[in-house]
């Protein structure tokens, strides 16, 4: 299925249509309501597929303290990590300052963090993910000595980051981002590693935002620029306003035979414990919102949408997929605030005032859309590195207020019709509140 409402046959790369997507929020004013197949009808190829789990059977949600806490024991079995050159790098067990056994991060690994090209080669799992085990061995350590966690975070950032402003991610960098998310699945990050991993998630803000769940039938772990390019109706399953020539990580791809099951949502839950990582993620989501809004039409629609002439059946409109994307952004901002509140309540954040002060120190500021419609299509790294529009005022943890300030600035500058503004606010508000309260 494609974003035009018509059936979409499998493409050359094996992709059959957009991901399963939750329906628009109930009670959303002005939101498009895609038709669903009725009882007894086969799933219509002309309408977005609902998520696999029925709405009446919500997925069980573990407590915040138990979602990822499966410690890996430091044993003699962890003896080496493999780099891209297949060189064995010994991991020396030592004692930390408090006498707890720790792992010395080798000089070769430290050197990788300072050499982006070599780092990318080291974390590239290959087209067939045959090196995923080596990537996992290189990155996963329960208790690195000294600044080892910071070194591992810097390695992740160096390997997956675009080479400069205006430069799209390569296939190797995108494969590395996928491998990092897969390798860190169900692990607890060592102290100091979270900011570097958060920078990677910010660097792939569009790819992370479209994640719904891990599925074994996704096409592959990465999408080439050709596969991600919009079709004749302006639609691509990889998002709106994509940069030409950029590769994308498909975090929904899973391969049980390789223990490859990345979960960006669970990874963000782990990252949100760290105030610097929290600030990086919060900046990225708000920057993405400003970036997204300023590219919409005055009516709040997708300027690349091309309606298809057809009779009968469900069809999307210029606002259908923007509504979906804005809903995702609202949900992810609400999710960050959910973790902040939950971790404070459960004692994971021992002093909320100290945490908030640290977040404020690390955040870059507020983000507002341009006064005129933007027509550029920058790569994802430029979205994350977008300069702030000014200082972040008021209570930073009121994500709903900050979200609405951005929407209202866009509406006022572009003279967006009141009905469309109300619809956008309602969509994002519903998603934010659901994430903040109903998913606890």
Secondary structure, 3 states (H helix, E strand, C coil): CCCCCCCCCCCCCCCCCCCCCCCCCCCCCCCCCCCCCCCCCCCCCCCCCCCCCCCCCCCCCCCCCCCCCCCCCCCCCCCEEECCCCCEEECEEEECCCCCEEEECCHHHHHHHCCHHHHHHHHCCCCCCCCHHHHHHHHCCCCECCCHHHHHHHHHHHHHCCCCCCCCCCHHHHHHHHHHHHHCCCCCCCCCCHHHHHHHHHHCHHHHHCCCCCECCCCCCEECHHHHCCCCCCCCCCCCCCCCCCCEECCCEEEHHHCEECCHHHHHHHHCCCHHHHHHHHHHHHHHHHHHHCCCCCCCCCCCCCCCCCCCCCCCCCCHHHHHHHHHHHHHHHHHHHHHHHHHHHCCCCCHHHHHHHHHHHCCCECCCCCCCCCCCCCHHHHHCCCCCECCCCCCCCHHHHHHHHHHHHHHHHCCCHHHHHHHHHHHHHHHHHHHHHCC
